[in-house]
Amino acid sequence: MTSEYTLAEGLYLYPTPAGAYYAVSSLEMDKPRQFLRRLLQYPETPLLTLDNLRRLMNYDDEKSVWNYYITARNCGGYKVLINQKSTR
């Protein structure tokens, strides 16, 4: 499947302090917490790639990844910074 969206190259994902707190502040396992908890388990700051987003979101298909990513970005639901440089 060819997507109408693309990700910028050379960007990294890492949780904000608020995102890290949100991930561990409750036992509830909503999608944002699942995403953040998986991200916190990475030994190094992962690149922003479709494959990494699939693993972090636990989705198999590209359309679901884009739907979740765009919805979260548009509603300000991200507790993850996307940066050009690894911080770990």
Phi and psi in radians as a Rosetta constraint file:
Dihedral C 1 N 2 CA 2 C 2 CIRCULARHARMONIC -1.677 0.35
Dihedral N 2 CA 2 C 2 N 3 CIRCULARHARMONIC 2.278 0.35
Dihedral C 2 N 3 CA 3 C 3 CIRCULARHARMONIC -1.689 0.35
Dihedral N 3 CA 3 C 3 N 4 CIRCULARHARMONIC 2.647 0.35
Dihedral C 3 N 4 CA 4 C 4 CIRCULARHARMONIC -1.439 0.35
Dihedral N 4 CA 4 C 4 N 5 CIRCULARHARMONIC -0.092 0.35
Dihedral C 4 N 5 CA 5 C 5 CIRCULARHARMONIC -1.879 0.35
Dihedral N 5 CA 5 C 5 N 6 CIRCULARHARMONIC 2.682 0.35
Dihedral C 5 N 6 CA 6 C 6 CIRCULARHARMONIC -2.418 0.35
Dihedral N 6 CA 6 C 6 N 7 CIRCULARHARMONIC 2.724 0.35
Dihedral C 6 N 7 CA 7 C 7 CIRCULARHARMONIC -1.814 0.35
Dihedral N 7 CA 7 C 7 N 8 CIRCULARHARMONIC 2.454 0.35
Dihedral C 7 N 8 CA 8 C 8 CIRCULARHARMONIC -1.163 0.35
Dihedral N 8 CA 8 C 8 N 9 CIRCULARHARMONIC 2.522 0.35
Dihedral C 8 N 9 CA 9 C 9 CIRCULARHARMONIC -1.483 0.35
Dihedral N 9 CA 9 C 9 N 10 CIRCULARHARMONIC 2.677 0.35
Dihedral C 9 N 10 CA 10 C 10 CIRCULARHARMONIC 1.378 0.35
Dihedral N 10 CA 10 C 10 N 11 CIRCULARHARMONIC 0.277 0.35
Dihedral C 10 N 11 CA 11 C 11 CIRCULARHARMONIC -1.805 0.35
Dihedral N 11 CA 11 C 11 N 12 CIRCULARHARMONIC 2.647 0.35
Dihedral C 11 N 12 CA 12 C 12 CIRCULARHARMONIC -2.116 0.35
Dihedral N 12 CA 12 C 12 N 13 CIRCULARHARMONIC 2.687 0.35
Dihedral C 12 N 13 CA 13 C 13 CIRCULARHARMONIC -1.864 0.35
Dihedral N 13 CA 13 C 13 N 14 CIRCULARHARMONIC 2.293 0.35
Dihedral C 13 N 14 CA 14 C 14 CIRCULARHARMONIC -2.649 0.35
Dihedral N 14 CA 14 C 14 N 15 CIRCULARHARMONIC 2.588 0.35
Dihedral C 14 N 15 CA 15 C 15 CIRCULARHARMONIC -1.278 0.35
Dihedral N 15 CA 15 C 15 N 16 CIRCULARHARMONIC 2.532 0.35
Dihedral C 15 N 16 CA 16 C 16 CIRCULARHARMONIC -1.325 0.35
Dihedral N 16 CA 16 C 16 N 17 CIRCULARHARMONIC 2.884 0.35
Dihedral C 16 N 17 CA 17 C 17 CIRCULARHARMONIC -0.981 0.35
Dihedral N 17 CA 17 C 17 N 18 CIRCULARHARMONIC -0.697 0.35
Dihedral C 17 N 18 CA 18 C 18 CIRCULARHARMONIC -1.144 0.35
Dihedral N 18 CA 18 C 18 N 19 CIRCULARHARMONIC -0.644 0.35
Dihedral C 18 N 19 CA 19 C 19 CIRCULARHARMONIC -1.157 0.35
Dihedral N 19 CA 19 C 19 N 20 CIRCULARHARMONIC -0.737 0.35
Dihedral C 19 N 20 CA 20 C 20 CIRCULARHARMONIC -1.094 0.35
Dihedral N 20 CA 20 C 20 N 21 CIRCULARHARMONIC -0.749 0.35
Dihedral C 20 N 21 CA 21 C 21 CIRCULARHARMONIC -1.103 0.35
Dihedral N 21 CA 21 C 21 N 22 CIRCULARHARMONIC -0.806 0.35
Dihedral C 21 N 22 CA 22 C 22 CIRCULARHARMONIC -1.017 0.35
Dihedral N 22 CA 22 C 22 N 23 CIRCULARHARMONIC -0.699 0.35
Dihedral C 22 N 23 CA 23 C 23 CIRCULARHARMONIC -1.075 0.35
Dihedral N 23 CA 23 C 23 N 24 CIRCULARHARMONIC -0.614 0.35
Dihedral C 23 N 24 CA 24 C 24 CIRCULARHARMONIC -1.922 0.35
Dihedral N 24 CA 24 C 24 N 25 CIRCULARHARMONIC 0.011 0.35
Dihedral C 24 N 25 CA 25 C 25 CIRCULARHARMONIC -1.421 0.35
Dihedral N 25 CA 25 C 25 N 26 CIRCULARHARMONIC -0.106 0.35
Dihedral C 25 N 26 CA 26 C 26 CIRCULARHARMONIC -2.637 0.35
Dihedral N 26 CA 26 C 26 N 27 CIRCULARHARMONIC 2.694 0.35
Dihedral C 26 N 27 CA 27 C 27 CIRCULARHARMONIC -1.446 0.35
Dihedral N 27 CA 27 C 27 N 28 CIRCULARHARMONIC -0.169 0.35
Dihedral C 27 N 28 CA 28 C 28 CIRCULARHARMONIC -1.004 0.35
Dihedral N 28 CA 28 C 28 N 29 CIRCULARHARMONIC 2.468 0.35
Dihedral C 28 N 29 CA 29 C 29 CIRCULARHARMONIC -2.044 0.35
Dihedral N 29 CA 29 C 29 N 30 CIRCULARHARMONIC 1.085 0.35
Dihedral C 29 N 30 CA 30 C 30 CIRCULARHARMONIC -1.321 0.35
Dihedral N 30 CA 30 C 30 N 31 CIRCULARHARMONIC 2.968 0.35
Dihedral C 30 N 31 CA 31 C 31 CIRCULARHARMONIC -1.008 0.35
Dihedral N 31 CA 31 C 31 N 32 CIRCULARHARMONIC -0.806 0.35
Dihedral C 31 N 32 CA 32 C 32 CIRCULARHARMONIC -1.043 0.35
Dihedral N 32 CA 32 C 32 N 33 CIRCULARHARMONIC -0.718 0.35
Dihedral C 32 N 33 CA 33 C 33 CIRCULARHARMONIC -1.152 0.35
Dihedral N 33 CA 33 C 33 N 34 CIRCULARHARMONIC -0.711 0.35
Dihedral C 33 N 34 CA 34 C 34 CIRCULARHARMONIC -1.052 0.35
Dihedral N 34 CA 34 C 34 N 35 CIRCULARHARMONIC -0.805 0.35
Dihedral C 34 N 35 CA 35 C 35 CIRCULARHARMONIC -1.021 0.35
Dihedral N 35 CA 35 C 35 N 36 CIRCULARHARMONIC -0.868 0.35
Dihedral C 35 N 36 CA 36 C 36 CIRCULARHARMONIC -1.156 0.35
Dihedral N 36 CA 36 C 36 N 37 CIRCULARHARMONIC -0.700 0.35
Dihedral C 36 N 37 CA 37 C 37 CIRCULARHARMONIC -1.132 0.35
Dihedral N 37 CA 37 C 37 N 38 CIRCULARHARMONIC -0.687 0.35
Dihedral C 37 N 38 CA 38 C 38 CIRCULARHARMONIC -1.130 0.35
Dihedral N 38 CA 38 C 38 N 39 CIRCULARHARMONIC -0.730 0.35
Dihedral C 38 N 39 CA 39 C 39 CIRCULARHARMONIC -1.076 0.35
Dihedral N 39 CA 39 C 39 N 40 CIRCULARHARMONIC -0.722 0.35
Dihedral C 39 N 40 CA 40 C 40 CIRCULARHARMONIC -1.157 0.35
Dihedral N 40 CA 40 C 40 N 41 CIRCULARHARMONIC -0.349 0.35
Dihedral C 40 N 41 CA 41 C 41 CIRCULARHARMONIC -1.449 0.35
Dihedral N 41 CA 41 C 41 N 42 CIRCULARHARMONIC -0.228 0.35
Dihedral C 41 N 42 CA 42 C 42 CIRCULARHARMONIC -1.160 0.35
Dihedral N 42 CA 42 C 42 N 43 CIRCULARHARMONIC 2.369 0.35
Dihedral C 42 N 43 CA 43 C 43 CIRCULARHARMONIC -1.262 0.35
Dihedral N 43 CA 43 C 43 N 44 CIRCULARHARMONIC -0.388 0.35
Dihedral C 43 N 44 CA 44 C 44 CIRCULARHARMONIC -2.375 0.35
Dihedral N 44 CA 44 C 44 N 45 CIRCULARHARMONIC 2.780 0.35
Dihedral C 44 N 45 CA 45 C 45 CIRCULARHARMONIC -1.129 0.35
Dihedral N 45 CA 45 C 45 N 46 CIRCULARHARMONIC 2.091 0.35
Dihedral C 45 N 46 CA 46 C 46 CIRCULARHARMONIC -1.396 0.35
Dihedral N 46 CA 46 C 46 N 47 CIRCULARHARMONIC 2.606 0.35
Dihedral C 46 N 47 CA 47 C 47 CIRCULARHARMONIC -1.172 0.35
Dihedral N 47 CA 47 C 47 N 48 CIRCULARHARMONIC 2.631 0.35
Dihedral C 47 N 48 CA 48 C 48 CIRCULARHARMONIC -1.393 0.35
Dihedral N 48 CA 48 C 48 N 49 CIRCULARHARMONIC 1.634 0.35
Dihedral C 48 N 49 CA 49 C 49 CIRCULARHARMONIC -2.255 0.35
Dihedral N 49 CA 49 C 49 N 50 CIRCULARHARMONIC 2.803 0.35
Dihedral C 49 N 50 CA 50 C 50 CIRCULARHARMONIC -1.086 0.35
Dihedral N 50 CA 50 C 50 N 51 CIRCULARHARMONIC -0.708 0.35
Dihedral C 50 N 51 CA 51 C 51 CIRCULARHARMONIC -1.104 0.35
Dihedral N 51 CA 51 C 51 N 52 CIRCULARHARMONIC -0.742 0.35
Dihedral C 51 N 52 CA 52 C 52 CIRCULARHARMONIC -1.136 0.35
Dihedral N 52 CA 52 C 52 N 53 CIRCULARHARMONIC -0.708 0.35
Dihedral C 52 N 53 CA 53 C 53 CIRCULARHARMONIC -1.111 0.35
Dihedral N 53 CA 53 C 53 N 54 CIRCULARHARMONIC -0.700 0.35
Dihedral C 53 N 54 CA 54 C 54 CIRCULARHARMONIC -1.016 0.35
Dihedral N 54 CA 54 C 54 N 55 CIRCULARHARMONIC -0.815 0.35
Dihedral C 54 N 55 CA 55 C 55 CIRCULARHARMONIC -1.144 0.35
Dihedral N 55 CA 55 C 55 N 56 CIRCULARHARMONIC -0.777 0.35
Dihedral C 55 N 56 CA 56 C 56 CIRCULARHARMONIC -1.163 0.35
Dihedral N 56 CA 56 C 56 N 57 CIRCULARHARMONIC -0.633 0.35
Dihedral C 56 N 57 CA 57 C 57 CIRCULARHARMONIC -1.540 0.35
Dihedral N 57 CA 57 C 57 N 58 CIRCULARHARMONIC -0.218 0.35
Dihedral C 57 N 58 CA 58 C 58 CIRCULARHARMONIC 1.058 0.35
Dihedral N 58 CA 58 C 58 N 59 CIRCULARHARMONIC 0.749 0.35
Dihedral C 58 N 59 CA 59 C 59 CIRCULARHARMONIC -2.014 0.35
Dihedral N 59 CA 59 C 59 N 60 CIRCULARHARMONIC 2.531 0.35
Dihedral C 59 N 60 CA 60 C 60 CIRCULARHARMONIC -1.609 0.35
Dihedral N 60 CA 60 C 60 N 61 CIRCULARHARMONIC -0.584 0.35
Dihedral C 60 N 61 CA 61 C 61 CIRCULARHARMONIC -1.791 0.35
Dihedral N 61 CA 61 C 61 N 62 CIRCULARHARMONIC 2.546 0.35
Dihedral C 61 N 62 CA 62 C 62 CIRCULARHARMONIC -1.086 0.35
Dihedral N 62 CA 62 C 62 N 63 CIRCULARHARMONIC -0.657 0.35
Dihedral C 62 N 63 CA 63 C 63 CIRCULARHARMONIC -1.071 0.35
Dihedral N 63 CA 63 C 63 N 64 CIRCULARHARMONIC -0.752 0.35
Dihedral C 63 N 64 CA 64 C 64 CIRCULARHARMONIC -1.117 0.35
Dihedral N 64 CA 64 C 64 N 65 CIRCULARHARMONIC -0.687 0.35
Dihedral C 64 N 65 CA 65 C 65 CIRCULARHARMONIC -1.057 0.35
Dihedral N 65 CA 65 C 65 N 66 CIRCULARHARMONIC -0.873 0.35
Dihedral C 65 N 66 CA 66 C 66 CIRCULARHARMONIC -1.116 0.35
Dihedral N 66 CA 66 C 66 N 67 CIRCULARHARMONIC -0.733 0.35
Dihedral C 66 N 67 CA 67 C 67 CIRCULARHARMONIC -1.025 0.35
Dihedral N 67 CA 67 C 67 N 68 CIRCULARHARMONIC -0.821 0.35
Dihedral C 67 N 68 CA 68 C 68 CIRCULARHARMONIC -1.158 0.35
Dihedral N 68 CA 68 C 68 N 69 CIRCULARHARMONIC -0.807 0.35
Dihedral C 68 N 69 CA 69 C 69 CIRCULARHARMONIC -1.044 0.35
Dihedral N 69 CA 69 C 69 N 70 CIRCULARHARMONIC -0.860 0.35
Dihedral C 69 N 70 CA 70 C 70 CIRCULARHARMONIC -1.199 0.35
Dihedral N 70 CA 70 C 70 N 71 CIRCULARHARMONIC -0.733 0.35
Dihedral C 70 N 71 CA 71 C 71 CIRCULARHARMONIC -1.051 0.35
Dihedral N 71 CA 71 C 71 N 72 CIRCULARHARMONIC -0.812 0.35
Dihedral C 71 N 72 CA 72 C 72 CIRCULARHARMONIC -1.125 0.35
Dihedral N 72 CA 72 C 72 N 73 CIRCULARHARMONIC -0.713 0.35
Dihedral C 72 N 73 CA 73 C 73 CIRCULARHARMONIC -1.124 0.35
Dihedral N 73 CA 73 C 73 N 74 CIRCULARHARMONIC -0.771 0.35
Dihedral C 73 N 74 CA 74 C 74 CIRCULARHARMONIC -1.195 0.35
Dihedral N 74 CA 74 C 74 N 75 CIRCULARHARMONIC -0.521 0.35
Dihedral C 74 N 75 CA 75 C 75 CIRCULARHARMONIC -1.700 0.35
Dihedral N 75 CA 75 C 75 N 76 CIRCULARHARMONIC 0.117 0.35
Dihedral C 75 N 76 CA 76 C 76 CIRCULARHARMONIC 1.264 0.35
Dihedral N 76 CA 76 C 76 N 77 CIRCULARHARMONIC 0.381 0.35
Dihedral C 76 N 77 CA 77 C 77 CIRCULARHARMONIC -1.429 0.35
Dihedral N 77 CA 77 C 77 N 78 CIRCULARHARMONIC 0.028 0.35
Dihedral C 77 N 78 CA 78 C 78 CIRCULARHARMONIC -1.426 0.35
Dihedral N 78 CA 78 C 78 N 79 CIRCULARHARMONIC 2.307 0.35
Dihedral C 78 N 79 CA 79 C 79 CIRCULARHARMONIC -2.042 0.35
Dihedral N 79 CA 79 C 79 N 80 CIRCULARHARMONIC 0.558 0.35
Dihedral C 79 N 80 CA 80 C 80 CIRCULARHARMONIC -2.266 0.35
Dihedral N 80 CA 80 C 80 N 81 CIRCULARHARMONIC 2.377 0.35
Dihedral C 80 N 81 CA 81 C 81 CIRCULARHARMONIC -1.623 0.35
Dihedral N 81 CA 81 C 81 N 82 CIRCULARHARMONIC 2.488 0.35
Dihedral C 81 N 82 CA 82 C 82 CIRCULARHARMONIC -1.969 0.35
Dihedral N 82 CA 82 C 82 N 83 CIRCULARHARMONIC 2.032 0.35
Dihedral C 82 N 83 CA 83 C 83 CIRCULARHARMONIC -2.316 0.35
Dihedral N 83 CA 83 C 83 N 84 CIRCULARHARMONIC 2.800 0.35
Dihedral C 83 N 84 CA 84 C 84 CIRCULARHARMONIC -1.435 0.35
Dihedral N 84 CA 84 C 84 N 85 CIRCULARHARMONIC -0.170 0.35
Dihedral C 84 N 85 CA 85 C 85 CIRCULARHARMONIC -2.317 0.35
Dihedral N 85 CA 85 C 85 N 86 CIRCULARHARMONIC 2.406 0.35
Dihedral C 85 N 86 CA 86 C 86 CIRCULARHARMONIC -1.178 0.35
Dihedral N 86 CA 86 C 86 N 87 CIRCULARHARMONIC 2.423 0.35
Dihedral C 86 N 87 CA 87 C 87 CIRCULARHARMONIC -1.845 0.35
Dihedral N 87 CA 87 C 87 N 88 CIRCULARHARMONIC -0.035 0.35
